[in-house]
Amino acid sequence: METWKEFDQNVISHSAAHHLMAIDDLVGKLGYARVSDVARLLSITRGSVSISLQPLKKADLVLQDENRHLQLSPKGQALVDAIKTKRSLIERLLTELLGVAEDWAKVDACKIEHLLSNTSAQRIVQLFRFLDSGTPTVSAFTEALRAFHSDCSHDPKICPTCEKDCMAERLPED
């Protein structure tokens, strides 16, 4: 399998995910969602929303009634629920476990949420179940992780993390 081709096999695009989540948020808040409401929430034109909704309707993710109100189909709702769960998991992984600033974690989670497989998300849930168990092993691990500050020698020959080049040097500061 050529891994890079898997990106195109994703169920929906980043933009489509946000359209679906906007519908979900609006229905939750107002009890209904219209194209104009989605456009306003996403700060885009009604025409852009209408165009973006066509494949989502075709895929049976979005339904529109005779009053032009939008709602998610059961399939669309399940997809949105999964995406929102993945966003939450990724944010928590980045902030709580890896110490990434909350603002960066939100941006990165938004970028990843619709791309992460359910299988990987389920493993992250398992990780958090383990971390939340509060066993002495978990406490020791999290304390050691937070206290760990490795000075990088930038020499891949003696670094078990790096393969042939120093990974730290290949990742400039944001």
HELIX and SHEET records of a PDB file:
HELIX    1   1 THR A    3  GLN A    9  5                                   7    
HELIX    2   2 HIS A   14  LEU A   30  1                                  17    
HELIX    3   3 VAL A   35  LEU A   42  1                                   8    
HELIX    4   4 ARG A   46  LYS A   58  1                                  13    
HELIX    5   5 PRO A   74  ARG A   92  1                                  19    
HELIX    6   6 LEU A   93  LEU A   97  3                                   5    
HELIX    7   7 GLU A  102  ILE A  112  1                                  11    
HELIX    8   8 ASN A  118  ASP A  132  1                                  15    
HELIX    9   9 PRO A  136  ALA A  147  1                                  12    
SHEET    1   A 2 VAL A  62  GLN A  64  0                                        
SHEET    2   A 2 LEU A  70  LEU A  72 -1                                        
END                                                                             
